[in-house]
Amino acid sequence: MSRLTSLWISLGLFCTPPLLLLLLTPLLTGPVTQQLLKAKERELLAYQAERNKVLEQDIKAQLLGFKFDCGAEDMALLRNPDYYSRHIRLAGLQPAQGKGCSTLGLGLPQLADIKGTPLSSGFGLTATKRSFGTEQELMVYVKHSGNLAYWILNNSWTHELLHTPCQECFYLEFTHHDPALEHLYFPRGNAAIMGQPHAIKLNHMYERQRVQQTLWAGTALRQYAAEQIRHIGLIIALSLGLLLLAGYWLLRNYRNSLDGLLKLGLQRREFLPFYQPIVDSRTHEVVGHEALIRWRRGENFIPPGVFIDFAERQGLIIPMTEQLVSQVVVDLKLLASPQWVSVNLVAAHVEQTHLQEMLLRLHWPDPQRLTFELTERTPISDMKSAAREMAALGLRGYHFKIDDFGTGYGGFAYLQQLGISRIKIDKMFIDTIGTQDLKRNVLDAIITFGHKSGMEMIAEGVENQGQLDYLAERGVYLIQGYVFAKPMPIAEIANWHPPVKMMKVNPSHPGKHQGMPSTDSKH
């Protein structure tokens, strides 16, 4: 990949989040506006709950101390800071006899004819008189034996709360559903919002007081929401763009470095085979081995999962396999005859002439001791070319198996079109033995198919005696897995002997001694 291409990719990754933000802003504005409206409603409800609690507590305590004579004690109580809080604009008394008094000193004589019906709690609600279009204030009062106590509440809190987070964004109204209080109506904020397009509202009913609160929002809040999406979203988008950019360059450097390390490993011949034996469970004889590639880095061996996929994408798997096979050919001299070794291939080996050319360079190793397998997990795209190449190698005596049979692409097509008569049963199916997993039925079907078709079968990934017995009862005897041995270097495998495993044998499946070359190598 050229540096110019990397720069274009970098620019695209950095610009993609901001561009997505611009495209998504119209879609996000509505939901964000709704959330802002809900947040404002929660704020109003929380404030009123705290306000009503304080008012109810203070008014009841203050009422108990009034003498209703507007004397020194009443005035002291009216102006007591403990009761004269931010929630009360004015408090006063109007005795049945004599002049009234208030926190301002003199009483308000126009309150003598106050209208309203007290509630069940003994308190009444009314409003101050309208004057020149100004807002009315809510008044709480108590009438007792001709005496009147009243508190004019401070409603400026509504303006304070409605003006955040933006001006003219909300409209609030309280509607009383009690017939005695239907004349009370307290609108606050920008009433024009109700007529705006896309105006939205939330209703909340105070069941105890039978008061409905309606909160409206319109164009101004939508504009504010869009601005917040752009401002906050831009910061997030730019941060995400930088993260994508950093991640891309880190990944690019990593891949470049991994590519370089793999090529250097090929030059230094660092790719070596480990061997996992395949054992005939009836005789406990080793019939063959699977060659598993390992990358030797210093004193450590790196498993294939770290590099194989990358090596395939970079086209390095072909020389890597040749290096592996060349070492296998050398190691065969240390393995007892007629034990064979199976090497895993990728589709490109047989879709093109790579495998023939490799074997030619290795002077055509003994086909009875070197065999190959094709995994079903990765498809062969050019089946005709593959069939032609494999037929040519078959004439020289080389054998092929299908690895991971039943797990991926067209295993039966491989059997029909490529002339393969040997399969490996994948560990995924072996793991279902002793469970209720539905894939166990697939395992049984594969075994039945194998027997009826005269297929040579190898079970891979066998780990315990129960699995070994299950397979033996069904006539599958070629076993690969930890139940016998883990993969080992040539120095260990050359002197290794399988442990004796007692097992159940089903006489109806005598099987055949499958000492022919059997492919089983996963990179």
N, C-alpha and C positions, 0 to 999 in steps of 0.2 A: 504494500500500500504506500503510495507516494505521500510525501509530506504535505503537498497541496490538498490532496484528498482528506487527510487528517484534519487540516485546518478548516475545510468546509464542514466536515462532520462536527468539529468542535463548535463552530459558529451555529450550526443547526441545533445542537444540543443545548447551547446556552440560550438561544432565542426561542426555543419551543415553549417553555413554561410561560414567558410573558405573552406570547401570541395566543396560547390557549386561554390565558387569563382574559385577554381582550374578547375572545370569542365567547367565553363562559359568563362574562359579567352580566349581559342581559338576562341570562337564564338564572343566575344566582341572585339578582336584585330582589325578585319577589320573595323567595324564601328568607333572605336576610332581613328584608323589611318586616316580614311576619314575625321573625324572632325578636327583632328590636321592639316591636309592638308588645309582644308577650313579656319581654323583660321589663318594659315600662309598666305594664299592668301589675306584674309581681312587685315592683317597687312601690306603686301606689297602694296596693293592698297591704303590704308590710308596714308602710308608714301609717296608714289609717288604723290598723290593728293596734299599733303601739300608741297612737294618739287617742283612740277611744278608751283604751285601758287607763291612761293617765287622767283623762277628763272625768271618766266615771268615778275613779278613786278620789280625785281632788274635790269634785263638786259635791259628792256625798259627804265627805269629811267636813267641808266648809259649811254646808247647809245645816249640819247638826249644831254648829256654834252660833248661828244667827239669832239675835233677840228681836229683830224686825222693828227696832226703834231708831235705826240710823245714829245711834249713840257712838261713844268712843270705841266700845268693843266691836260693834259692827264695822266701823271704818277700819279699825286695825285688822280685822279679819279679811275685809275686802282687799286691803293693800298688802296683806301678808305675802312675801315673796314665795313662800312654799306653795301658794295656790295661784298666784298671779303669774302664770307661766306663759311660754311662747305660744301656747295653743289658745289663749284667751285674750281677745282684744279689749274687752270691757266687761265688768261685772257690776251689778247693782241691785238695790233693794227698793221696793215701793211698798211701804207699810200701809195697812188699811187706814190708819189715821196719821196725818202729818206729812211732811215733805219726804221725798225720796233721797237716796244717796247712791253714789257709785264710786268706782275707783278714780273717777275724775273729780270727785267732790260732790257736786250737785247731781240729783237724779235726773232721769229723762221722763218728763211728765207725759209725753206722747205714748208711753208704754202702758199707761193706766187702762187703755181700752184694747189691750193686746188681744188678738184673736187666735184661736187655735184650741184643739182638744187635747188634753193631757193623755199620754199613752198609759198602758197598763202599769208601767213602772212608777207612775206619778209624775213623770217629767213630760213636758210638752215641747214641741218643736215648732218654730215659725221662722220668719225672716224679717230683716229690717225692710223698711219701706223703699220702694223704687224711687229713684230721683235722678232725672236728667240722663237716663240710660246707663247709669253706673251699676256695677254688680251689687247684688244683695248679699248680705251676710247671714249666716245661719245663727239662730238664737235658740238656746235651751232655757226653759223657764220652769218654775214650780209655783203654783198657787196654793196657799194654805191659810185658811181662816181669814180670807180677804187680803192677806199679805202676798206680795209677789217678789220672788228672787229670780234674777235672769243673768245669763252669761252670753255675751256676743262672742262667737268663736272667730278666731283669726284664720281666714281662709287663704292667706297669701301663700301658704305651703303648696297649693296647687300650681301656682304660677312658677314657683321655684323648681318644682319637679317637672313640669311640662316644658320648661325651656331648656332641658337637657335631654339628649346630647346635642340638640340643634333647636334653633328658634323656629316658631310657627310650625312645628312638626306634629303637634297633637291637639286634639280637641276632646274635652272631657265634659260629660253632663251626668247629673244625678237626677233620677226620676223616682218620685215616691209613689208606691202602689197602694198605700193605705188611704182609703177614701177621705179620712180626716186631714190628710197631708198632701192631697193631690195638687194643691195650689203652690206647693214648694217645688221650685225648679232652679237648679244651680248650674248653669253652663260656664265653662272655663276654657280659655284657649282660643284657637282660630276656628270659628264656626264655618268659614268658607271651605274647610276641608271636606265637609260632608257632601258637597256638590262636585268635588274634583273627580276626574276619571281615575279608575283603579283605586278609589278610596276603600279602605278596609277598616273593620271595627271588631272589638271584643266586648262582650257583655258579661257582667258579673252581678249576681243577685245576692244582696245581704238579706238572708231569709229572716233573721231576727227583727231587723228594722223595716223589712219589705221595701228596700231601696235598691234600684237597679243602677249600676254604674256602667256607662258606655264610653269606651275609649276609642277615638278615631285617629287614623293616620292617612296621609295622602301623598301628594307629589313631593313635598319637601322632605319627608322621611325616605321616600324612594331615592331621591337625589343624594341624600346623605348616605344611604346604604350603598349606592353605586360608588360614591367617593371612597367610602371605607374599603370596599372590595378592591378598588384600584390601588389605594394607598397601601393597605396591609397586604393585599394580594401581590402587589408588585415586589414588596420586600421578600415575601415567601417565594415568589416565582424566580426572582433573581438568585436567591439563596439556593433554590432547587437547581437552577441552571448551572450555578457554580459547582454544586455537588455532582451533577451529571458530567460536567466538564472534567472535574477532578477524577471522578470514577472512570471516565473514558480513558484519560491519559495514564492513570494507574494500570488499568487493564491492558492498554496498548503496550506500555512498558513491560508489564508482566509477560504478556504474550511474546513480545519481541525477545525478552530475556529467556523465556522458556524455549522459544524456537531456537535461539542461539545455543542454549545448553543442550538441547536434544541433538543438534547438528554436531556439537563438540563431542557429545557422548558417542555418536556414531563413529566419529574419527578415532576416538580412543577405545572403541569396542567395549563400551560399558554395559551393553544390553546382553544379558545372559539368561539361559533357561533354568528354571526350577522344575522339578519333576514330581508329579503326583501319581502314584501307582494306580493301576486298574487291576483289580484282583478278581479271580474266579472264586466265588464264595463257596463252591462245592469242594474244590481241591486246595484252596488257600494258596494258589499259585499266582504269581504276577504274570499277566499276559501282555501288559503294555503300560505306557505312561502318557500322561498329558504334559506337554511342555508349556509352562507358564512363564511369560517374560518378566524379568526383573531388571531394574535400572540400578546399577551399582554406582553409588556416589560416595567415594571414600570408603569408610567402613560400614556404610549403611546400604540397604537395599530398598529402593522406592517401589511400592506396588503399582500395578498398571493403571489403576483408577485415576491416578494423578496426572497421567500424561497420554494415555492411549487415544482418547477422543480428540485431543488437540493434535496429536501426531497424524491421525487419519485426515483431519481437516487440512493439515499443512502438507499432505502428500509424503510424509516421512515414514508412514507405516510400511511401505514397500521395501526400502533399504533396511529398515529395522527388522522386518521379518527375515530378510536374507541373512542378516547378521545372526539372528537367532537360529535359523536352520543350519547355517554353516557350523555353528557350535554344536548343535544336536548331532550332526553327522560325525563330528569328532567324538562326542560322548557315547555314541552307539557302540563303539569298540569296547567300552567299559561295562556295557550292559549285557546280561546273559542272553544268548540267542535261544529262542526266536523272539524275544521281547521287542516290541515296536514302540515307536514314539509318534504321537499325534501332534500336529502343529496347526494352529488356527490361522485361517485366511480371511481376507476381506474380499468383497465382490470384485474389486479392481484386479485382483490376482488372476481371476478366470475370465473376466469380461475382456481382458486384453491378454497379451502374451507374457505377462510378467512372470508367472509361475514357471512356464516352459523355459524361459530365458534363464531364470535363477537355477533351475535344476541342471540346465546345460552347463552353466558356469561351475556347478558343483560336481560335474562329471556323472550325472544321473545316479544318485545314491540308490541303494537297494530298495525297491518299492515294497518288499515284504517287511521292511523294518522302519520305513518312513512313510507316514500317511497323513492325510489332511482332513480338515473339517471346515464346513461353512456354517456360520451362525444364521439362524432364521430371524434374528432380531433386526438385522440390516438387510434390506431387499437387494436382490440382483435385478438390475433394471434391463440389462441386455441379455435375455435368457438364451437367445440363439447363439450368440458368441460364446457364452459360458458353456453351453452344451457342446459346442464344437471343440473348445479347448479341453474340456474334461474328457471328452471321448478320445481325443488324441493322447492324453496322458494315460487314459485307461488302457489303451493299446500297449503302453509301456509297463503296465502292471500296477499303476498307482491307484489308490483307493480314496474315496471321499465319504464323509459322514455329514449328517445334518445335526448341528449342535442346537441346543435350546428348542428342541422339537415341540411344536404346539404353542409356542409363545409369541410368534410374530407373523412374518409375511410368508404365505404360500408354501408351507412345508410339504403338503401333498403335491403341489405343482412341481416342487424340486424333485420329489421322488419319481414323478412321471416323466418330466422333461429332461432331467439331468442324469437319469439312470442310477440314482443312489439307492442302496439297499441296506444302509446302516444308519441308525438314529441314536441320539443321546436324549434321555429323558431328563428334562430340566429340573433343577433343585426346587423350583417353585411348586412342582407337582409332588415331589418327594416329601416336602414339608407338610403336605396335607394328610399324610398317613397318621392314623390315630386321632384324627380330628373329624369334625362334622362339616368341614369346608367342602363346598360343592365341587371344587376343582379336583377332589379325589375321584369323582366319577369320570373326569377327563383322564386322569391317570390310568384308571382301569380300562378306559376305552383305548388309550394309546397302547397299552400292553396287549390287549386283545387284538388290535389291529396289527401290531408287530408280529405276533405269533401267526396269525392267519396269512400274513403277507410274507412270512419267512424272513423277517427283518432281524438283523443283528442289533441287539439293544444293550445300551450301557446306561445304568442309573448313576447320575452324578449328584454330589451333595448329600450322600447318605451319611448320617451322623450317629445313629444309635441302633441297638440290637432289634428294637421293634420294627424299624424300617427295613432292616436286613431280612428279618423273618417274613414280613409282609411281601417283599419282592420275591424271596425264594419260593414262597407258597404259590406265586403266580408265574414262576418260571423265568425270572430275571436274575441272572447270576453274575454278570459282569458289573462290578461295583467300584465306584470311585467316591472317595469322601473321607472325612475325618474318622469315620468308624474304623478305618484301617490306618490311614496316614495323612499327614499334611504335606504340602509341597516341600521338597527338599532339594538342595544342590546336589550335583552329580557325585561329589565325594561321599555323601551320606546315602544316597539312593542306591549306589552300586553295591553296598554291603547290607542293604536292608532286607529283612524277611518279614512277611506279614504275620501278625498275631493270629492264633487259631480262634475262630468264632464259631460257637455251636449255633446251629440254626435248624429251622423246620424246613423240610424239603417236600414239595408236592410231587409225587410220582407221576401225576398226569402231565407235568411239564418238565420232562427230562432235559430239555434244552439241548444245545449243541456246544461243544467246546469252541469258543470263539477266539481262537488264537490268531486269526488273521489280523492284519493291521487294523487298528481301530482308532479313529481320529478323536481326539479330545483335548484340544488346547485352547483355553481362553487366554488371550493376552493378559 
